[in-house]
Structures are given as structure tokens and as C-alpha cells.
Amino acid sequence: MAELVGHLLVAQSGGPTAVVNSSLAGVIQEAGKHECIEEIYGGL
């Protein structure tokens, strides 16, 4: 199966700031391990 290549969009709403920040940090760290992810976009 071919690997998808492109952009990652992360959207979150609500929750304590520390939880939102921690979640976004985890997503960004994991995305950095995958060359197929070219750009990361986020929205709150």
C-alpha cells in the first residue's frame, strides 16, 4: 500500500491550557518522526 504524503491538520477545542498544549506537543513530536508529513497546521 502506498504511503500518503501531505499536510497534517490538528484542531482542538476546549479544555485546560496545559492539556491542549501537551496534546499539541505530542502530535508535533510524533509528526516530526514521519517524513511523509510535509506541513503541520493547527487551529484552536
C-alpha distance matrix in Angstrom:
0.0 3.8 6.5 9.3 12.6 16.0 18.9 19.6 22.4 24.5 27.4 30.0 33.3 36.2 36.9 38.9 38.3 37.6 34.8 33.2 33.5 32.1 29.0 28.4 28.9 26.4 23.7 24.7 24.7 21.3 19.8 21.6 19.6 16.3 16.5 14.0 16.8 19.3 22.1 23.3 25.6 27.8 30.2 32.9
3.8 0.0 3.8 6.5 9.3 12.8 16.0 17.3 20.3 22.8 25.8 28.7 32.1 35.2 36.0 38.0 37.0 36.5 33.9 32.0 32.1 31.0 28.0 26.9 27.4 25.2 22.3 22.8 23.1 19.9 18.0 19.5 17.8 14.3 13.8 11.0 14.0 16.1 19.0 20.7 23.1 25.6 28.2 31.1
6.5 3.8 0.0 3.8 6.4 10.0 12.9 14.0 17.2 19.5 22.8 25.6 29.2 32.2 32.9 34.6 33.6 32.9 30.5 28.6 28.5 27.4 24.6 23.3 23.7 21.6 18.7 19.1 19.4 16.3 14.2 15.8 14.3 10.7 10.4 7.5 10.4 12.8 15.7 17.2 19.8 22.2 25.1 27.9
9.3 6.5 3.8 0.0 3.8 6.7 9.6 10.9 14.0 16.7 19.8 22.9 26.4 29.6 30.6 32.5 31.4 31.1 28.7 26.5 26.5 25.8 22.9 21.3 22.2 20.5 17.2 17.5 18.5 15.7 13.1 15.0 14.4 10.7 10.4 6.7 8.5 10.6 13.0 14.4 16.6 19.2 21.9 24.9
12.6 9.3 6.4 3.8 0.0 3.8 7.2 9.5 12.9 15.9 19.2 22.5 26.1 29.3 30.4 32.0 30.5 30.3 28.4 25.8 25.5 25.2 22.5 20.4 21.1 19.9 16.6 16.1 17.4 15.2 11.9 13.3 13.4 9.7 8.3 4.6 6.0 7.2 9.9 12.1 14.6 17.6 20.6 23.8
16.0 12.8 10.0 6.7 3.8 0.0 3.8 6.9 10.0 13.4 16.6 20.0 23.5 26.9 28.2 29.8 28.1 28.3 26.6 23.7 23.4 23.6 20.9 18.4 19.5 18.9 15.4 14.6 16.6 15.0 11.4 12.9 14.1 10.8 9.6 6.4 5.4 5.4 7.0 9.2 11.2 14.5 17.4 20.8
18.9 16.0 12.9 9.6 7.2 3.8 0.0 3.8 6.6 10.0 13.2 16.6 20.1 23.5 24.9 26.4 24.7 25.1 23.4 20.4 20.1 20.7 18.1 15.3 16.7 16.6 12.9 12.2 14.8 13.7 10.1 12.0 13.9 11.4 10.9 8.5 5.6 5.5 4.7 5.9 7.5 10.7 13.7 17.1
19.6 17.3 14.0 10.9 9.5 6.9 3.8 0.0 3.8 6.6 10.0 13.3 16.9 20.1 21.3 23.0 21.4 21.7 19.8 16.9 16.9 17.2 14.4 11.9 13.7 13.4 9.6 9.5 12.5 11.3 8.1 10.9 12.9 11.0 11.8 9.8 6.5 7.8 6.2 4.8 6.1 8.3 11.3 14.4
22.4 20.3 17.2 14.0 12.9 10.0 6.6 3.8 0.0 3.8 6.6 10.1 13.5 17.0 18.6 20.5 19.1 20.0 18.1 14.8 15.4 16.3 13.4 11.0 13.6 13.7 10.1 10.6 14.1 13.4 10.8 13.6 15.9 14.5 15.5 13.6 10.3 11.1 8.5 6.0 4.8 5.7 7.9 11.0
24.5 22.8 19.5 16.7 15.9 13.4 10.0 6.6 3.8 0.0 3.8 6.7 10.4 13.6 14.9 16.8 15.5 16.4 14.3 11.1 12.0 13.0 9.9 7.8 11.0 11.3 8.1 9.4 12.8 12.5 10.9 13.8 16.2 15.5 17.2 15.9 12.5 13.7 11.0 7.6 6.2 4.7 6.3 8.5
27.4 25.8 22.8 19.8 19.2 16.6 13.2 10.0 6.6 3.8 0.0 3.8 6.9 10.5 12.5 14.8 14.0 15.6 13.5 10.1 12.0 13.6 10.6 9.2 12.9 13.4 10.9 12.4 15.9 15.8 14.5 17.4 19.8 19.3 21.0 19.6 16.2 17.2 14.3 10.9 8.5 5.7 4.7 5.7
30.0 28.7 25.6 22.9 22.5 20.0 16.6 13.3 10.1 6.7 3.8 0.0 3.8 6.9 8.7 11.3 11.0 12.8 10.5 7.4 10.1 11.7 9.1 8.7 12.5 13.1 11.6 13.5 16.6 16.8 16.3 19.1 21.4 21.4 23.6 22.5 19.1 20.3 17.4 13.8 11.6 8.2 6.5 5.0
33.3 32.1 29.2 26.4 26.1 23.5 20.1 16.9 13.5 10.4 6.9 3.8 0.0 3.8 6.9 9.9 10.4 12.9 11.0 8.3 11.6 13.5 11.5 11.7 15.3 16.2 15.1 17.0 19.9 20.3 20.0 22.8 25.1 25.2 27.3 26.2 22.8 23.9 20.8 17.2 14.7 11.1 8.4 5.5
36.2 35.2 32.2 29.6 29.3 26.9 23.5 20.1 17.0 13.6 10.5 6.9 3.8 0.0 3.8 7.0 8.5 11.2 9.5 8.0 11.5 13.3 12.1 13.0 16.2 17.2 16.9 18.8 21.4 22.1 22.3 24.8 27.1 27.6 30.0 29.1 25.8 27.0 23.9 20.2 17.8 14.1 11.6 8.1
36.9 36.0 32.9 30.6 30.4 28.2 24.9 21.3 18.6 14.9 12.5 8.7 6.9 3.8 0.0 3.8 6.4 8.4 6.6 6.5 9.9 11.2 10.6 12.4 15.0 15.8 16.3 18.4 20.4 21.3 22.2 24.5 26.5 27.5 30.2 29.7 26.4 27.9 25.0 21.2 19.3 15.7 13.8 10.5
38.9 38.0 34.6 32.5 32.0 29.8 26.4 23.0 20.5 16.8 14.8 11.3 9.9 7.0 3.8 0.0 3.8 5.5 5.4 6.4 8.7 10.1 10.9 12.5 14.4 15.7 16.9 18.6 20.2 21.6 22.8 24.6 26.8 28.2 30.9 30.8 27.5 28.8 25.9 22.1 20.5 16.9 15.4 12.2
38.3 37.0 33.6 31.4 30.5 28.1 24.7 21.4 19.1 15.5 14.0 11.0 10.4 8.5 6.4 3.8 0.0 3.8 5.4 5.1 6.0 8.5 9.9 10.6 12.1 14.2 15.5 16.4 18.1 20.1 21.0 22.4 24.9 26.5 28.9 29.1 25.7 26.6 23.5 19.8 18.3 14.8 13.7 10.8
37.6 36.5 32.9 31.1 30.3 28.3 25.1 21.7 20.0 16.4 15.6 12.8 12.9 11.2 8.4 5.5 3.8 0.0 3.8 5.5 5.2 6.0 8.5 10.0 10.4 12.2 14.3 15.3 16.3 18.3 19.9 21.1 23.2 25.2 27.8 28.4 25.2 26.5 23.8 20.1 19.3 16.2 15.8 13.4
34.8 33.9 30.5 28.7 28.4 26.6 23.4 19.8 18.1 14.3 13.5 10.5 11.0 9.5 6.6 5.4 5.4 3.8 0.0 3.8 5.5 5.1 6.1 8.6 9.8 10.6 12.4 14.3 15.3 16.6 18.3 20.0 21.8 23.6 26.4 26.7 23.6 25.3 22.8 19.1 18.3 15.1 14.8 12.5
33.2 32.0 28.6 26.5 25.8 23.7 20.4 16.9 14.8 11.1 10.1 7.4 8.3 8.0 6.5 6.4 5.1 5.5 3.8 0.0 3.8 5.5 5.2 6.2 8.6 10.0 10.7 12.3 14.2 15.6 16.5 18.4 20.6 21.9 24.5 24.5 21.2 22.5 19.7 15.9 14.8 11.5 11.0 8.9
33.5 32.1 28.5 26.5 25.5 23.4 20.1 16.9 15.4 12.0 12.0 10.1 11.6 11.5 9.9 8.7 6.0 5.2 5.5 3.8 0.0 3.8 5.5 5.2 6.1 8.6 10.0 10.5 12.1 14.3 15.3 16.5 18.9 20.7 23.1 23.6 20.3 21.3 18.6 15.0 14.4 11.5 12.0 10.6
32.1 31.0 27.4 25.8 25.2 23.6 20.7 17.2 16.3 13.0 13.6 11.7 13.5 13.3 11.2 10.1 8.5 6.0 5.1 5.5 3.8 0.0 3.8 5.5 5.1 6.2 8.7 9.9 10.5 12.4 14.2 15.4 17.3 19.4 22.2 22.9 20.0 21.6 19.4 15.9 16.1 13.6 14.6 13.4
29.0 28.0 24.6 22.9 22.5 20.9 18.1 14.4 13.4 9.9 10.6 9.1 11.5 12.1 10.6 10.9 9.9 8.5 6.1 5.2 5.5 3.8 0.0 3.8 5.4 5.2 6.3 8.7 10.0 10.8 12.3 14.4 16.1 17.5 20.5 20.7 17.7 19.7 17.5 14.0 14.0 11.6 12.6 11.9
28.4 26.9 23.3 21.3 20.4 18.4 15.3 11.9 11.0 7.8 9.2 8.7 11.7 13.0 12.4 12.5 10.6 10.0 8.6 6.2 5.2 5.5 3.8 0.0 3.8 5.4 5.1 6.1 8.5 10.0 10.4 12.2 14.7 15.9 18.4 18.6 15.3 16.7 14.3 10.7 10.7 8.5 10.2 10.2
28.9 27.4 23.7 22.2 21.1 19.5 16.7 13.7 13.6 11.0 12.9 12.5 15.3 16.2 15.0 14.4 12.1 10.4 9.8 8.6 6.1 5.1 5.4 3.8 0.0 3.8 5.5 5.2 6.1 8.6 9.8 10.6 12.9 15.0 17.5 18.5 15.5 16.9 14.9 11.8 12.7 11.2 13.4 13.6
26.4 25.2 21.6 20.5 19.9 18.9 16.6 13.4 13.7 11.3 13.4 13.1 16.2 17.2 15.8 15.7 14.2 12.2 10.6 10.0 8.6 6.2 5.2 5.4 3.8 0.0 3.8 5.5 5.2 6.2 8.5 9.9 11.3 13.3 16.4 17.3 14.7 16.9 15.5 12.6 14.1 12.9 15.2 15.5
23.7 22.3 18.7 17.2 16.6 15.4 12.9 9.6 10.1 8.1 10.9 11.6 15.1 16.9 16.3 16.9 15.5 14.3 12.4 10.7 10.0 8.7 6.3 5.1 5.5 3.8 0.0 3.8 5.5 5.3 6.0 8.6 10.3 11.3 14.2 14.4 11.6 13.9 12.4 9.5 11.0 10.3 12.9 14.0
24.7 22.8 19.1 17.5 16.1 14.6 12.2 9.5 10.6 9.4 12.4 13.5 17.0 18.8 18.4 18.6 16.4 15.3 14.3 12.3 10.5 9.9 8.7 6.1 5.2 5.5 3.8 0.0 3.8 5.5 5.1 6.1 9.0 10.4 12.6 13.4 10.4 11.9 10.3 7.7 9.9 9.9 13.1 14.7
24.7 23.1 19.4 18.5 17.4 16.6 14.8 12.5 14.1 12.8 15.9 16.6 19.9 21.4 20.4 20.2 18.1 16.3 15.3 14.2 12.1 10.5 10.0 8.5 6.1 5.2 5.5 3.8 0.0 3.8 5.5 5.2 7.0 9.6 12.3 13.9 11.7 13.6 12.9 11.0 13.5 13.7 16.8 18.1
21.3 19.9 16.3 15.7 15.2 15.0 13.7 11.3 13.4 12.5 15.8 16.8 20.3 22.1 21.3 21.6 20.1 18.3 16.6 15.6 14.3 12.4 10.8 10.0 8.6 6.2 5.3 5.5 3.8 0.0 3.8 5.3 5.4 7.4 10.7 11.9 10.2 13.0 12.9 11.3 14.1 14.5 17.6 19.1
19.8 18.0 14.2 13.1 11.9 11.4 10.1 8.1 10.8 10.9 14.5 16.3 20.0 22.3 22.2 22.8 21.0 19.9 18.3 16.5 15.3 14.2 12.3 10.4 9.8 8.5 6.0 5.1 5.5 3.8 0.0 3.8 5.3 5.5 8.2 8.8 6.6 9.2 9.3 8.1 11.3 12.5 16.0 18.1
21.6 19.5 15.8 15.0 13.3 12.9 12.0 10.9 13.6 13.8 17.4 19.1 22.8 24.8 24.5 24.6 22.4 21.1 20.0 18.4 16.5 15.4 14.4 12.2 10.6 9.9 8.6 6.1 5.2 5.3 3.8 0.0 3.8 5.5 7.3 9.4 7.6 9.3 9.7 9.4 12.9 14.5 18.1 20.3
19.6 17.8 14.3 14.4 13.4 14.1 13.9 12.9 15.9 16.2 19.8 21.4 25.1 27.1 26.5 26.8 24.9 23.2 21.8 20.6 18.9 17.3 16.1 14.7 12.9 11.3 10.3 9.0 7.0 5.4 5.3 3.8 0.0 3.8 6.6 9.1 8.8 11.2 12.6 12.5 16.1 17.6 21.1 23.2
16.3 14.3 10.7 10.7 9.7 10.8 11.4 11.0 14.5 15.5 19.3 21.4 25.2 27.6 27.5 28.2 26.5 25.2 23.6 21.9 20.7 19.4 17.5 15.9 15.0 13.3 11.3 10.4 9.6 7.4 5.5 5.5 3.8 0.0 3.8 5.4 5.9 8.8 11.0 11.6 15.2 17.3 20.8 23.3
16.5 13.8 10.4 10.4 8.3 9.6 10.9 11.8 15.5 17.2 21.0 23.6 27.3 30.0 30.2 30.9 28.9 27.8 26.4 24.5 23.1 22.2 20.5 18.4 17.5 16.4 14.2 12.6 12.3 10.7 8.2 7.3 6.6 3.8 0.0 3.8 5.4 7.0 10.1 11.9 15.6 18.3 22.0 24.8
14.0 11.0 7.5 6.7 4.6 6.4 8.5 9.8 13.6 15.9 19.6 22.5 26.2 29.1 29.7 30.8 29.1 28.4 26.7 24.5 23.6 22.9 20.7 18.6 18.5 17.3 14.4 13.4 13.9 11.9 8.8 9.4 9.1 5.4 3.8 0.0 3.8 6.1 9.3 11.3 14.6 17.4 20.8 23.9
16.8 14.0 10.4 8.5 6.0 5.4 5.6 6.5 10.3 12.5 16.2 19.1 22.8 25.8 26.4 27.5 25.7 25.2 23.6 21.2 20.3 20.0 17.7 15.3 15.5 14.7 11.6 10.4 11.7 10.2 6.6 7.6 8.8 5.9 5.4 3.8 0.0 3.8 5.9 7.5 10.8 13.7 17.1 20.2
19.3 16.1 12.8 10.6 7.2 5.4 5.5 7.8 11.1 13.7 17.2 20.3 23.9 27.0 27.9 28.8 26.6 26.5 25.3 22.5 21.3 21.6 19.7 16.7 16.9 16.9 13.9 11.9 13.6 13.0 9.2 9.3 11.2 8.8 7.0 6.1 3.8 0.0 3.8 7.1 10.2 13.7 17.1 20.5
22.1 19.0 15.7 13.0 9.9 7.0 4.7 6.2 8.5 11.0 14.3 17.4 20.8 23.9 25.0 25.9 23.5 23.8 22.8 19.7 18.6 19.4 17.5 14.3 14.9 15.5 12.4 10.3 12.9 12.9 9.3 9.7 12.6 11.0 10.1 9.3 5.9 3.8 0.0 3.8 6.6 10.1 13.6 17.0
23.3 20.7 17.2 14.4 12.1 9.2 5.9 4.8 6.0 7.6 10.9 13.8 17.2 20.2 21.2 22.1 19.8 20.1 19.1 15.9 15.0 15.9 14.0 10.7 11.8 12.6 9.5 7.7 11.0 11.3 8.1 9.4 12.5 11.6 11.9 11.3 7.5 7.1 3.8 0.0 3.8 6.7 10.4 13.6
25.6 23.1 19.8 16.6 14.6 11.2 7.5 6.1 4.8 6.2 8.5 11.6 14.7 17.8 19.3 20.5 18.3 19.3 18.3 14.8 14.4 16.1 14.0 10.7 12.7 14.1 11.0 9.9 13.5 14.1 11.3 12.9 16.1 15.2 15.6 14.6 10.8 10.2 6.6 3.8 0.0 3.8 7.0 10.5
27.8 25.6 22.2 19.2 17.6 14.5 10.7 8.3 5.7 4.7 5.7 8.2 11.1 14.1 15.7 16.9 14.8 16.2 15.1 11.5 11.5 13.6 11.6 8.5 11.2 12.9 10.3 9.9 13.7 14.5 12.5 14.5 17.6 17.3 18.3 17.4 13.7 13.7 10.1 6.7 3.8 0.0 3.8 6.9
30.2 28.2 25.1 21.9 20.6 17.4 13.7 11.3 7.9 6.3 4.7 6.5 8.4 11.6 13.8 15.4 13.7 15.8 14.8 11.0 12.0 14.6 12.6 10.2 13.4 15.2 12.9 13.1 16.8 17.6 16.0 18.1 21.1 20.8 22.0 20.8 17.1 17.1 13.6 10.4 7.0 3.8 0.0 3.8
32.9 31.1 27.9 24.9 23.8 20.8 17.1 14.4 11.0 8.5 5.7 5.0 5.5 8.1 10.5 12.2 10.8 13.4 12.5 8.9 10.6 13.4 11.9 10.2 13.6 15.5 14.0 14.7 18.1 19.1 18.1 20.3 23.2 23.3 24.8 23.9 20.2 20.5 17.0 13.6 10.5 6.9 3.8 0.0
